[in-house]
Amino acid sequence: MGVSWLDQDPDRIHMQLALQEARAAEEDGEVPVGAVIVHPQLGVIGRARNAKESLRDPTAHAEILAIGQAASAVEGWRLEGTTLYCTLEPCPMCAGAILQARIERVVFGASDSRWGAVETKLKIFEPGLFNHDVTWTGGVFGEESGEMLRSFFKGRRNPPNEK
């Protein structure tokens, strides 16, 4: 069986890593969101999942934690030339951190009708709005990412009966 060109697409490969992080977050009882940051020469330099509950920290979003790891990896706050992959459209806090870190590109899975700050509620990455432009692509593994979130919240609203 051959390898299809889709399996070699860097966006799909790296989004699979973000989905692994999201699944691990769900296993930890966290909202299933994962993020990965890729440097063009160094490869994956940040990889994280939501940890708001376990860290008791409202800023412990997957993107924020991955940005911190990536900054440590390059020993500086400028993450120029990097791409951030996340399973959910970034919120305003995360989009602001992406701008501050000078991340070049964002690829996300599911859109976020409640908090999305890229295309849904706000358009923080609108070209020319800030002194740094971020390009973005949405919908990469969007259905899988969205289904994971829907299933998680459905389970929270309708927990299985204990016997």
DRENTOR-615893 format. One record per atom (N, C-alpha, C): x, y, z. Coordinates in pm, whole numbers, padded with zeros to 5 digits, always signed. Example, Ala and Ser with C-alpha at 12.3 -4.5 7.8 and 13.67 -1.06 7.14 Angstrom:
// residues 2
+01319-00569+00780
+01230-00450+00780
+01320-00330+00780
+01285-00225+00708
+01367-00106+00714
+01290+00003+00787
This chain:
// residues 163
+00085-00118+00000
+00000+00000+00000
+00089+00124+00000
+00067+00214-00092
+00149+00334-00104
+00106+00443-00007
+00193+00542+00005
+00164+00658+00089
+00104+00765+00000
-00011+00816+00039
-00075+00918-00044
-00009+01054-00020
-00027+01146-00113
+00030+01281-00098
-00028+01351+00023
-00152+01316+00063
-00212+01378+00181
-00135+01343+00307
-00079+01221+00310
-00003+01179+00428
+00130+01253+00438
+00175+01314+00329
+00302+01385+00328
+00285+01536+00343
+00164+01584+00346
+00137+01726+00360
+00178+01771+00501
+00273+01866+00512
+00319+01908+00645
+00206+01958+00735
+00107+02025+00680
-00004+02073+00764
-00079+01956+00826
-00104+01854+00748
-00177+01737+00800
-00091+01659+00899
+00037+01646+00871
+00128+01573+00962
+00132+01643+01098
+00151+01774+01096
+00164+01847+01223
+00030+01860+01295
-00078+01867+01219
-00209+01871+01284
-00240+01738+01352
-00188+01628+01298
-00205+01499+01366
-00139+01502+01503
-00024+01568+01514
+00043+01582+01644
-00043+01666+01739
-00103+01772+01688
-00191+01855+01771
-00312+01774+01816
-00365+01690+01729
-00478+01605+01766
-00438+01505+01875
-00315+01454+01870
-00268+01365+01977
-00268+01439+02111
-00224+01563+02110
-00225+01644+02232
-00368+01666+02281
-00460+01691+02189
-00600+01713+02227
-00659+01587+02291
-00627+01471+02234
-00676+01345+02293
-00620+01325+02434
-00493+01359+02451
-00431+01347+02584
-00497+01444+02682
-00532+01564+02636
-00601+01660+02722
-00734+01602+02768
-00807+01543+02675
-00936+01483+02710
-00919+01371+02813
-00817+01290+02797
-00790+01182+02894
-00761+01241+03033
-00705+01363+03036
-00675+01430+03162
-00795+01506+03219
-00910+01500+03149
-01029+01571+03193
-01031+01717+03152
-00944+01754+03060
-00936+01891+03010
-01014+01902+02879
-01053+02023+02844
-01114+02045+02713
-01012+02001+02608
-01052+01916+02512
-00957+01858+02419
-00908+01954+02309
-00807+02030+02345
-00742+02119+02249
-00592+02094+02260
-00528+02081+02145
-00384+02061+02140
-00319+02159+02046
-00191+02185+02068
-00116+02279+01984
+00027+02231+01966
+00081+02261+01850
+00219+02227+01815
+00278+02346+01742
+00404+02380+01773
+00473+02487+01702
+00593+02427+01630
+00604+02460+01500
+00709+02404+01416
+00798+02517+01364
+00928+02499+01384
+01030+02591+01335
+01082+02536+01202
+01107+02621+01102
+01147+02569+00971
+01278+02488+00971
+01370+02519+01060
+01495+02442+01067
+01498+02342+01183
+01437+02376+01292
+01447+02295+01414
+01336+02191+01428
+01232+02202+01350
+01118+02110+01361
+01027+02149+01476
+00968+02051+01542
+00873+02077+01651
+00950+02133+01771
+00913+02255+01812
+00980+02319+01926
+00884+02348+02041
+00756+02320+02020
+00657+02336+02125
+00541+02241+02100
+00495+02178+02206
+00386+02081+02193
+00313+02078+02326
+00183+02113+02325
+00111+02123+02452
-00037+02097+02432
-00104+02081+02547
-00249+02060+02549
-00309+02152+02654
-00439+02173+02646
-00506+02252+02748
-00476+02194+02886
-00454+02284+02983
-00426+02240+03120
-00485+02337+03222
-00595+02402+03185
-00658+02499+03276
-00700+02435+03407
-00760+02318+03401
-00810+02252+03521
-00694+02202+03607
-00601+02130+03547
-00493+02070+03625
-00398+02175+03683
-00374+02283+03609
-00285+02389+03659
-00361+02497+03736
-00494+02489+03730
-00578+02593+03794
-00536+02732+03748
-00522+02743+03616
-00470+02865+03555
-00553+02897+03431
-00624+03009+03430
-00708+03042+03315
-00629+03070+03188
-00499+03092+03199
-00417+03117+03081
-00353+02989+03027
-00378+02875+03087
-00312+02751+03047
-00379+02687+02925
-00395+02767+02820
-00445+02715+02694
-00330+02646+02621
-00363+02551+02535
-00261+02476+02463
-00166+02568+02387
-00220+02670+02322
-00135+02760+02243
-00037+02836+02331
-00084+02886+02444
+00002+02963+02535
+00115+02875+02588
+00082+02753+02628
+00183+02662+02681
+00284+02623+02573
+00236+02600+02451
+00327+02566+02341
+00418+02684+02307
+00364+02806+02312
+00446+02925+02285
+00557+02936+02389
+00526+02910+02515
+00627+02913+02620
+00737+02811+02595
+00699+02691+02556
+00799+02587+02525
+00886+02629+02407
+00822+02682+02304
+00895+02721+02183
+00994+02834+02213
+00951+02930+02293
+01041+03040+02331
+01162+02987+02407
+01139+02891+02495
+01251+02829+02566
+01344+02756+02470
+01285+02688+02373
+01365+02610+02277
+01457+02699+02193
+01408+02818+02156
+01491+02907+02074
+01563+03012+02159
+01540+03005+02290
+01601+03097+02385
+01575+03244+02350
+01448+03270+02319
+01406+03406+02289
+01257+03410+02264
+01198+03528+02272
+01053+03539+02258
+01006+03552+02114
+01096+03584+02023
+01058+03598+01882
+01056+03461+01815
+00940+03421+01769
+00923+03291+01703
+00900+03310+01554
+00974+03402+01496
+00960+03435+01353
+00985+03311+01267
+00906+03298+01163
+00920+03187+01071
+00851+03059+01115
+00791+03058+01233
+00728+02937+01284
+00581+02928+01243
+00529+02808+01254
+00387+02782+01230
+00331+02718+01355
+00217+02768+01400
+00146+02710+01513
+00026+02631+01459
+00018+02506+01499
-00094+02418+01463
-00178+02398+01586
-00308+02423+01578
-00395+02401+01693
-00527+02343+01646
-00588+02265+01730
-00709+02194+01692
-00834+02281+01694
-00824+02397+01758
-00938+02488+01768
-00892+02629+01734
-00976+02703+01667
-00947+02843+01634
-00906+02918+01761
-00794+02987+01758
-00746+03057+01878
-00845+03162+01929
-00849+03176+02062
-00930+03277+02129
-00855+03411+02125
-00915+03520+02170
-00845+03650+02169
-00713+03649+02247
-00710+03582+02362
-00586+03578+02441
-00475+03508+02362
-00508+03394+02305
-00407+03317+02232
-00366+03388+02103
-00462+03448+02034
-00430+03523+01912
-00337+03640+01944
-00361+03707+02056
-00272+03815+02099
-00132+03765+02128
-00122+03649+02194
+00009+03591+02224
+00081+03550+02095
+00005+03499+01998
+00063+03462+01868
+00122+03585+01801
+00049+03695+01804
+00101+03820+01748
+00226+03866+01823
+00220+03864+01955
+00333+03909+02036
+00458+03824+02011
+00439+03695+01986
+00552+03604+01964
+00605+03611+01821
+00536+03686+01737
+00577+03701+01596
+00571+03570+01518
+00476+03484+01557
+00455+03359+01482
+00407+03397+01342
+00460+03329+01241
+00431+03365+01103
+00296+03314+01053
+00262+03192+01095
+00143+03128+01037
+00072+03045+01143
-00061+03038+01131
-00143+02954+01218
-00228+02863+01130
-00233+02737+01169
-00320+02639+01105
-00407+02581+01214
-00539+02587+01196
-00627+02532+01299
-00731+02439+01240
-00788+02359+01328
-00890+02261+01287
-01028+02322+01288
-01097+02313+01400
-01236+02357+01411
-01246+02507+01437
-01347+02567+01380
-01381+02707+01411
-01446+02710+01549
-01438+02826+01615
-01494+02840+01750
-01597+02953+01748
-01724+02914+01748
-01832+03012+01738
-01844+03101+01861
-01788+03058+01974
-01800+03137+02097
-01682+03229+02120
-01559+03182+02092
-01439+03257+02128
-01342+03279+02011
-01375+03231+01893
-01282+03238+01781
-01240+03380+01746
-01109+03402+01741
-01057+03537+01717
-00982+03548+01584
-00995+03446+01498
-00928+03451+01369
-01027+03481+01257
-01140+03407+01258
-01238+03426+01151
-01383+03431+01199
-01410+03387+01321
-01548+03369+01364
-01604+03489+01437
-01558+03518+01557
-01606+03632+01636
-01528+03759+01605
-01396+03744+01599
-01306+03855+01570
-01214+03816+01456
-01148+03915+01399
-01052+03890+01292
-00921+03959+01329
-00857+03908+01436
-00737+03971+01490
-00620+03965+01393
-00619+03866+01303
-00509+03854+01209
-00534+03929+01079
-00629+04022+01080
-00657+04104+00962
-00527+04173+00919
-00485+04154+00792
-00359+04215+00748
-00356+04366+00771
-00244+04413+00824
-00225+04556+00847
-00282+04608+00978
-00354+04525+01052
-00415+04569+01176
-00310+04597+01283
-00205+04516+01287
-00096+04533+01383
+00036+04543+01306
+00145+04557+01378
+00274+04571+01311
+00331+04437+01264
+00261+04328+01290
+00304+04194+01247
+00182+04124+01188
+00195+04073+01068
+00087+04000+01005
+00106+03850+01024
-00004+03782+01049
-00005+03636+01064
-00095+03581+00955
-00043+03487+00877
-00128+03420+00780
-00190+03299+00849
-00301+03251+00795
-00369+03140+00862
-00447+03055+00764
-00469+02932+00807
-00550+02836+00733
-00637+02765+00835
-00766+02763+00811
-00858+02694+00901
-00915+02569+00837
-00968+02481+00919
-01039+02364+00870
-00954+02240+00845
-00826+02243+00881
-00742+02124+00863
-00777+02024+00974
-00832+01912+00935
-00890+01815+01029
-00997+01883+01115
-01069+01975+01054
-01172+02050+01125
-01286+01964+01176
-01328+01868+01097
-01439+01783+01139
-01396+01695+01256
-01278+01637+01248
-01229+01553+01357
-01211+01634+01486
-01153+01753+01472
-01134+01840+01589
-01267+01880+01650
-01361+01920+01564
-01493+01961+01611
-01569+01849+01677
-01561+01728+01620
-01631+01613+01677
-01575+01578+01814
-01444+01589+01830
-01383+01561+01960
-01437+01657+02066
-01450+01783+02031
-01502+01883+02124
-01650+01861+02154
-01728+01835+02048
-01872+01810+02067
-01895+01690+02158
-01821+01583+02135
-01834+01462+02216
-01795+01489+02362
-01689+01564+02381
-01643+01597+02516
-01752+01673+02592
-01806+01778+02531
-01907+01859+02600
-02040+01786+02614
-02073+01700+02519
-02194+01619+02532
-02181+01528+02654
-02062+01469+02672
-02037+01384+02788
-02045+01461+02919
-02007+01587+02916
-02016+01670+03037
-02160+01705+03070
-02241+01729+02967
-02382+01763+02990
-02464+01641+03027
-02430+01525+02968
-02505+01402+02987
-02411+01291+03033
-02363+01297+03158
-02271+01193+03203
-02339+01057+03205
-02262+00952+03177
-02323+00817+03180
-02369+00783+03322
-02478+00709+03329
-02530+00668+03460
-02435+00568+03525
-02408+00589+03651
-02324+00496+03725
-02413+00389+03787
-02368+00265+03779
-02448+00155+03834
-02369+00083+03936
